[in-house]
Amino acid sequence: MNDAPHDLRQRLRALRRALPPALQQQTGLAVADRLADWPGFTAAARIAGYWACDGELDPMPLLERAWAAHQQVYLPVLTDTPPQSLQFAPYRPDTPLRRNRFNIPEPDVPPPQWLKPAQLDLVLTPLVAFDSFGNRLGMGGGFYDRSFAFRRDPVRRHHRPYLLGLGYEFQKVAALPRQPWDVPLDAAVTETALWVFSETDSAGKR
């Protein structure tokens, strides 16, 4: 695909939204099955998910497995400290929700219970597109890149949290441009494969 990022984003978002609900549900279950025994998931004590919107692959089947295994689940909360970034609030099925300025549900829990990004073990990351090098195209707000910017520090090599992109197979593209502020994924999973990019893991398709 040779689309400019804006055109690619619009095209893939339209494809994503057009998926029948039954297929979206089936794909979420397939991804959960694929990761059920993956050490990156099973060994994580603190897992961040997201509230699927705009046709995003739904991580809920995987989060349900995390609850069953007594892992802690968190969802992103928009915060201005630091500006335009994310922290992560604990979430269970009975947690009350509120909607943020983008109309996305967030756990309605007090800030003292939130975690900073570096306190997580595994982050299930939404995406519009990804490539074979771990580059990620998001919705354009830059919230994940700002929140996990510490992962780019060449002096202090942070390997936590592990950033796992979730998407449909059609969201994998040949190549995406990488900007200096971009934080690449460690891995990405679709209904057909788990792709590992991180230097700390063997690269390739599983």
N, C-alpha and C positions, 0 to 999 in steps of 0.2 A: 504494500500500500504506500502510495506516495503523497497522500493527502497532507495538507498543512494541519498542524495540531487542532486548530479550530474546526476545520471541515471534518477531520477524522472524529473529533469529539462529538459533533452533531450527528454524524452518520451512525456511529456505533450506539449512541444514546437512543436514537430512533429505533434501531434494530433491537436493542435491549427492551425498550418499552413495548414493542410489538409482540414479544414472546407470549404465548398463551399462559395463563396462570398455572395450568396443570403442568406445563413443561418447566416453568420456573420452579415449581415445587419439586418436580422429579430431579432437576439438576441440583438443587440444594441437598437433597437426600443422597445423590450420587457422590457429591463432594464430601459429605459427612462420612460416607462409607469408605471413600478412598483414604481419608485421614484417620480413620478409627484406630489404627495400630501404628501410625507414624510417630516415631519418638519425639519429634518436635512438638506434637500435640499432647501426647500422653504424659510427657515429663513436665509440662508447663503447669505451674501452680496458679498463676494469675494470667488470665486470657482476656484480651479486649476484643469485642466484636463490634458490630455497628447495626444501626437500624436500617434495613434495606429500603431504599427509595429509588424512584425513577428506573425501575426494572433491574436494579442491582441484584447480583446473586445473593440469595438470602442465607445468612450464616446461622439462622436459628436452629436447624437440625443439628449442626455441629455444637452449638451452645447447649442444646439439650443434653448431648452426650457429656459435655463438660460438667454440667450440674449433676448428672448421674454418677460421675466419677469423683464428686466432691471437689472439683476445681472451682476457683473463684472466677466469676465472670464480671466484666466491666463494659460500659458503653461510653463513647466520647461525649464530653460536655464542652461547649464553646466557652472560652474564657478570654479575658483581656489582660491576664497576668501570667505569662507575657502576652503582648497584644496578638490578637487574631490567631490563637493557638488552641490546643486541646488539652484537657485533663480527662481523667477517666473515673466514672462513678460506678459503684457496685450495683449490679443488676441481677434480680431474680424475677421469676414470673409474677410475683405479687408486689413488685416494687412500683410505687406510684410514678407516673410520668408527667412531664410537662413539655410543651413544644418550644423550640428555640426560634430565633428570628428567621430561620429558613423553613420553619414549620416541621422540623424533624424532632421526633420524640427523644427526650433525654430523661434519665432517672432523676426524680425529684427528691434528692437526698442532700444534706448539708455539705458544704465544701470540706469540712474536716475529714470526711470519709473518702474524699477523692484521692486518686493516685496520680503522681506525676508520670509522664511517659517512661522515664528511665526505671520506674519501679515495676513495670510489667515484664512478663516472660515472653509472651507471644501476642502479636497484634494481627488480627484478621483485618486486612486492609481492603477497602472498596477500591475499584478502579474502573476506568473507561477502556483502557487498553494497556497492554504490556508487551515487551519484546523478549527476545532470547538472552538479553544481557541484564535483565532485571530492571530496566527502565520502566517507569509507570506514568501513565497519563491519567490524571484525576479530573475532577470537575472544574478545576481552574482556580479554586480559592487559595490553594497553597497551605491549607491548615496542617496536613500531615507532614509536609516538608519542613515547615517552621517548627512543629512540635518535636520532630525527631532529628533536628539539625545536628544534635550532639553526636549522632552516628557517623557524621562525616569527619569528625576530629581526627587528623592523622597522627597526633601525638598520643592521645588516649583512645586506643582502639576499642570502641564499645561494641560488644557483640550481643548485648541485650538492649531492648527486647528484639526478638526475631520477628521480622516483618514478612508476613505471608499474604500475598495478594490473592483475592478470590474473584474469579471471573468465568465467563463462558468461553468455550474454545474459540469462537469467532472473534473474541477480543484480543487474541494473540496476533500480533503483527510482526512484520519482518524486522523493523528497526524504528526506534523513536529517538529524537534528539535529546541529549542530556545537558541540562543547564547546570551552572556551578552550584545552585542552591538545591538541586534535586537530591533526594535521598532514595537510592535504589532499593528494590525489594531483595530480600534474601532468597525468596522462593515464591512461586505462584502455583495455584492449583485450579484446574478446570474439571469438567465432568469426565474428561478422558485421560488426564495426565497430571502429575506433579512435576513441576520444573524447578530445579534447584540452581541458584546462581551464586550463592554466598561463597566467599573464599574459605569459610570455615567448614564447608561441606563439599562433597564431590559434585561438580556441576553436571547438569544433564537432565534427561527426561526419565521419569520413573513411572 
